[in-house]
Amino acid sequence: MNTLTRLTVLGSTGSIGKSTLDVVARHPDRYRIVALTAQRQDELLFEQCRRFQPVYAVLLDEGASERLSKRLAAAGIDTEVLCGTAALERVSTLSEVDAVMAAIVGAAGMPPTLAAARAGKKILLANKETLVLAGHLFMEAVHRSGSALLPIDSEHNAIYQALPRGYAGDMKQSGVRKILLTASGGPFRNATLEQLQHVTPEQACAHPNWSMGRKISVDSASMMNKGLEVIEAHWLFNAPADDIQVVVHPQSVIHSLVQYVDGSVLAQLGNPDMRTPIAYALAYPERIDAGVTPLDLFQVAKLDFAAPDFSRFPCLALAYQALRAGGTIPALLNAANEVAVAAFLERRISFLDIPRLIENVLGEVARAEVHALQDVLDADAAARCAAQEWIGR
């Protein structure tokens, strides 16, 4: 008989959150939703509460939480509504919660994810900023508490599957030579610099293979998303920057690969659907139905690969630079990028201004060592301030 897994979904109204609930709904005998959280989408959260009957629902926006409370009461749904960032940490550390899907996009997802790690929860990690901003602190918390950590990003999930079972973070001892992170290249992989100067938010958000939120879509278009994944892979697998190679693979069929010292290369393939890595992490070490169409190799027909062009996609180079610099530099990189992407989506800066803004912030804000979460938060705030000043010039 399967053991019931009690789950908190941080960011349930986002793309990862919705895919998680889709998988959960296919296996009601295996999963019970304890808490759902969102920033301000109270209408969608209400529908999710009506379907999954969680004990708690959390909204960061006060007005949205009040609206949700009234709607739930009127519908006779006995879900307690909480509000604010402290509530996120509360539902991530509840004794009655076994696993936490960390799917809040951006730096806002870091504190509750770190709290879940310290509480020893099984963490399904879709929030890459937790590792980018506070990789050392987070991995230390995971090891100290004995928390189980399973990556949700399709690339890192694929690497996890291709590494030896029980991989303990020692590439040499495990016979691993290199980690190969695949990247679709986004919608502009063949664009010229001239064409990139005139990119619109609508074009940047039109990913050729994946259905994602607007912020992540822009990151994919600039290849910053892949840069953040390089930093994430470093912490997840204890891999040096020089042993993490980005490979442009337009079809998004091979989600990543692991190269071994004996000449073998193991790859994980599948249709581009986030329900696959979500289902793998939810049920690990078992396999469950995710509702994903099986891969048809005859329809795929061919697989293409290319090296990334750092001159056209400087965000990727900046991410490698930040990883090698360490300390608070990755936090500065992430914060500056979040501000830049928001400004681009608001048409306040151009697409090519995104790496220019980030590079300026990395040059202006001093690097510091990370000893505590406050060091990361201070760096994040300083980078955002510097980024806004750059935009206002």
C-alpha positions in Angstrom: 0.0 0.0 0.0 1.3 3.4 -0.9 2.0 5.9 1.9 0.1 9.1 1.7 2.3 12.1 1.0 1.1 15.4 2.5 2.1 18.3 0.4 2.5 22.1 0.5 2.6 23.8 -2.9 4.4 27.1 -2.8 3.2 29.1 -5.9 0.3 26.9 -6.8 -1.2 29.3 -9.3 2.0 29.4 -11.4 2.9 27.1 -14.2 4.8 24.6 -12.1 2.2 24.8 -9.3 -0.6 24.0 -11.8 1.3 21.1 -13.3 2.0 19.8 -9.8 -1.7 19.8 -9.0 -2.5 18.1 -12.3 -0.2 15.2 -11.4 -1.5 15.1 -7.8 -5.1 14.9 -9.1 -4.2 11.8 -11.1 -3.2 10.0 -7.8 -5.6 10.9 -5.1 -4.7 7.8 -3.2 -1.1 8.9 -2.9 -1.2 12.7 -2.2 -3.0 15.1 0.1 -2.7 18.8 -0.3 -2.2 20.5 3.0 -1.5 24.1 1.8 -1.6 26.1 -1.4 0.0 29.6 -1.8 -0.1 32.4 -4.3 0.8 36.1 -4.5 -2.5 37.6 -5.4 -4.4 35.3 -7.8 -7.3 34.7 -5.4 -9.8 33.6 -8.1 -7.6 30.8 -9.3 -6.6 29.9 -5.8 -10.3 29.7 -4.8 -10.9 27.1 -7.6 -7.9 25.1 -6.4 -9.1 25.2 -2.9 -12.5 24.0 -4.0 -11.0 21.1 -5.8 -8.3 20.0 -3.4 -9.7 21.2 0.0 -6.4 22.2 1.6 -6.2 23.0 5.3 -4.5 26.3 4.5 -4.4 28.9 1.7 -1.8 31.7 1.7 -1.9 34.9 -0.2 0.8 37.7 0.0 -1.7 40.4 -1.0 -4.0 41.4 1.9 -6.9 42.5 -0.3 -6.7 39.2 -2.2 -6.7 37.2 1.0 -9.8 39.0 2.3 -11.6 38.3 -1.0 -10.6 34.6 -0.8 -11.8 34.3 2.8 -15.2 35.6 1.9 -15.6 33.4 -1.1 -14.5 30.2 0.7 -16.9 31.0 3.6 -19.7 31.6 1.2 -19.0 28.3 -0.5 -18.8 26.4 2.8 -15.1 25.4 2.2 -13.3 24.9 5.5 -9.8 26.2 4.4 -8.1 28.7 6.7 -6.7 31.7 4.8 -3.4 33.2 5.9 -1.6 36.3 4.6 2.0 37.4 4.4 5.5 36.1 4.0 5.6 34.6 7.6 2.7 32.4 6.6 4.7 31.0 3.7 7.3 29.8 6.2 4.6 28.5 8.5 3.0 26.2 5.9 6.4 25.1 4.7 7.4 23.8 8.2 4.1 22.3 9.5 4.6 19.0 11.2 1.7 17.5 9.2 3.6 18.3 5.9 5.9 15.7 4.4 7.0 17.5 1.2 7.2 21.0 -0.1 6.9 22.0 -3.8 9.0 25.2 -3.9 7.6 26.8 -7.1 7.6 30.5 -6.2 9.4 32.4 -8.9 12.2 34.8 -7.9 13.9 35.8 -4.6 10.6 35.7 -2.8 10.7 31.9 -2.8 14.0 31.7 -1.0 12.9 32.2 2.7 10.1 29.6 2.8 12.3 27.1 0.9 15.2 27.6 3.3 12.8 27.2 6.2 11.5 23.9 4.7 15.1 22.6 4.4 15.9 23.5 8.0 12.7 21.6 9.1 13.9 18.5 7.3 11.1 18.4 4.7 11.4 16.6 1.3 11.9 19.5 -1.0 10.9 19.5 -4.7 13.0 22.4 -5.8 11.6 24.5 -8.7 12.9 27.8 -7.3 16.4 28.2 -8.7 16.9 31.5 -6.9 17.3 29.7 -3.6 20.4 28.1 -4.8 21.6 31.0 -6.9 21.3 33.5 -3.9 22.1 31.2 -1.0 23.5 28.0 -2.3 25.9 27.4 0.5 23.4 28.2 3.2 20.7 26.1 1.6 22.8 23.0 1.0 24.2 23.2 4.5 20.6 23.3 5.9 19.7 20.3 3.7 22.7 18.2 4.9 22.2 19.2 8.6 18.5 18.3 8.7 18.7 15.3 6.5 16.2 16.8 4.1 15.6 15.0 0.8 16.2 17.4 -2.2 14.9 16.6 -5.6 15.3 19.1 -8.5 12.3 20.0 -10.6 14.0 22.0 -13.4 13.8 19.6 -16.4 17.6 19.9 -16.9 18.6 19.2 -13.3 16.0 16.5 -12.9 17.4 14.8 -16.0 21.0 15.0 -14.6 19.7 13.6 -11.3 18.3 10.6 -13.3 21.5 10.2 -15.3 23.8 10.3 -12.3 24.6 7.1 -10.4 21.9 6.2 -7.8 23.0 7.5 -4.4 25.4 10.1 -6.0 27.0 11.8 -3.0 28.4 14.9 -4.6 31.9 13.6 -5.7 32.2 13.6 -9.4 35.6 12.0 -9.5 34.7 9.2 -7.2 31.5 8.5 -9.2 33.4 8.4 -12.5 31.7 11.6 -13.8 33.7 13.8 -16.1 31.2 16.5 -17.0 27.7 17.7 -16.7 26.0 18.7 -20.0 23.1 21.2 -19.6 21.0 21.4 -22.6 19.4 24.7 -23.7 16.8 25.2 -26.4 18.4 28.5 -27.3 15.0 30.2 -26.9 13.2 32.1 -29.6 16.3 34.1 -30.7 19.0 31.4 -31.0 19.5 32.3 -34.7 18.8 36.1 -34.4 21.4 38.6 -35.3 22.5 41.4 -33.0 20.6 43.9 -35.2 17.4 41.8 -34.7 18.0 41.5 -31.0 18.0 45.3 -30.7 14.3 45.4 -31.7 13.0 42.5 -29.7 9.5 43.1 -28.1 8.3 41.5 -24.8 5.7 39.5 -26.9 8.5 38.0 -29.0 10.6 37.2 -26.0 7.7 35.4 -24.2 7.0 33.2 -27.3 9.1 30.2 -26.4 9.2 27.7 -29.2 9.0 24.5 -27.0 7.9 25.3 -23.4 4.9 26.9 -21.8 6.3 29.2 -19.0 5.6 32.4 -17.1 6.7 35.7 -18.6 9.7 36.2 -16.4 11.1 32.8 -17.1 10.3 33.1 -20.8 12.4 36.3 -21.0 15.2 34.6 -19.1 15.1 31.8 -21.6 15.3 34.3 -24.5 18.3 36.0 -23.0 19.8 32.6 -21.8 20.0 34.0 -18.3 17.8 31.1 -17.3 20.5 28.7 -18.4 23.1 30.8 -16.6 21.1 30.5 -13.4 20.8 26.8 -14.0 24.6 26.5 -14.3 24.9 28.0 -10.8 22.1 25.8 -9.6 23.9 22.7 -11.0 27.1 23.7 -9.2 25.3 23.5 -5.8 23.1 20.5 -6.5 25.8 18.3 -7.8 29.0 19.8 -6.3 30.3 20.5 -9.8 33.0 23.1 -10.6 32.1 25.7 -13.2 34.5 24.2 -15.7 32.8 20.9 -15.5 29.4 22.3 -16.4 28.9 22.7 -20.2 25.9 24.3 -21.9 24.8 22.6 -25.1 22.2 24.3 -27.4 19.7 21.6 -28.4 16.7 23.2 -30.2 14.4 20.3 -30.1 14.3 20.2 -26.2 14.0 16.4 -26.4 17.2 15.6 -24.5 16.8 17.4 -21.2 20.4 17.0 -20.1 23.3 14.6 -20.1 26.1 13.2 -17.9 29.5 12.4 -19.4 31.5 9.6 -17.7 35.2 9.0 -17.7 34.8 5.7 -19.5 33.5 7.6 -22.6 29.8 6.9 -21.9 27.2 9.7 -22.1 23.9 9.1 -20.4 20.9 11.3 -21.4 17.3 11.6 -20.3 14.8 12.2 -23.1 11.2 13.0 -23.2 8.6 15.4 -24.5 8.9 19.0 -23.2 6.4 18.7 -20.4 7.1 19.7 -16.8 4.8 17.1 -15.4 7.5 14.5 -16.1 10.1 15.8 -13.7 7.4 16.7 -11.2 6.0 13.2 -11.2 9.5 11.8 -10.9 10.3 13.9 -7.9 6.9 13.4 -6.2 7.1 9.6 -6.4 10.9 9.0 -6.2 12.2 6.4 -6.3 9.1 5.0 -7.9 7.6 6.0 -11.3 4.0 7.2 -11.7 1.8 8.3 -14.6 2.2 12.0 -15.3 -0.3 12.4 -18.1 2.5 13.0 -20.5 2.4 11.8 -24.1 5.2 9.3 -24.7 8.1 10.5 -26.9 7.8 9.4 -30.5 11.4 9.1 -31.8 10.2 8.6 -35.4 8.4 11.9 -35.2 11.4 13.7 -33.7 13.6 12.2 -36.5 16.7 14.2 -35.7 18.5 15.9 -32.8 20.7 19.0 -33.3 23.4 20.4 -31.0 25.5 23.6 -31.0 27.8 25.6 -28.7 26.2 28.7 -27.2 27.2 32.1 -28.6 28.4 34.1 -25.6 28.7 37.3 -27.7 25.0 37.3 -28.6 23.9 36.0 -25.2 26.2 37.8 -22.7 23.8 36.9 -19.8 25.2 33.4 -19.9 28.7 34.6 -19.7 27.8 36.9 -16.8 26.4 33.9 -14.9 29.6 31.9 -15.3 31.5 35.0 -14.1 29.2 35.2 -11.0 29.6 31.6 -10.2 33.4 31.8 -10.3 33.4 35.0 -8.2 31.2 33.5 -5.5 30.1 35.3 -2.3 27.2 37.6 -2.9 28.0 38.1 -6.6 25.3 35.5 -7.7 22.8 37.3 -5.6 23.7 40.6 -7.2 23.3 38.9 -10.6 19.9 37.5 -9.9 18.5 40.7 -8.3 19.8 42.9 -11.2 18.3 40.5 -13.7 14.9 40.5 -12.0 14.8 44.3 -12.1 16.0 44.3 -15.7 13.4 41.8 -16.9 10.6 43.6 -15.2 11.7 46.9 -16.8 11.9 45.2 -20.2 8.4 43.7 -19.9 7.2 47.2 -19.0 9.0 48.5 -22.2 11.3 50.8 -20.1 14.5 49.3 -21.4 15.4 47.3 -24.5 16.2 43.5 -24.6 19.9 44.2 -25.1 19.8 46.5 -22.1 19.2 43.6 -19.8 22.9 42.3 -19.8 24.1 45.9 -19.8 22.2 46.7 -16.6 23.4 43.5 -14.9 27.0 44.1 -15.8 26.8 47.6 -14.5 25.4 46.4 -11.2 28.1 43.8 -10.8 30.7 46.5 -11.3 29.1 48.9 -8.9 28.1 46.9 -5.9 30.9 45.4 -3.8 31.2 41.6 -3.3 30.9 40.3 0.2 31.1 36.8 1.8 27.9 35.0 2.7 27.8 34.0 6.3 24.0 34.3 7.0 20.8 34.9 5.1 21.0 38.6 5.9 24.1 38.9 3.8 22.2 37.7 0.8 19.2 39.9 1.5 21.4 43.0 1.9 23.1 42.2 -1.4 19.8 41.7 -3.1 18.5 45.0 -1.9 21.7 46.9 -2.9 21.6 45.3 -6.4 17.9 46.3 -6.9 18.7 49.9 -5.8 21.6 50.1 -8.2 19.6 48.6 -11.0 16.8 51.1 -10.6 19.3 54.0 -10.6 20.7 52.7 -13.9 17.2 52.6 -15.4 16.5 56.1 -14.2 19.6 57.6 -15.8 
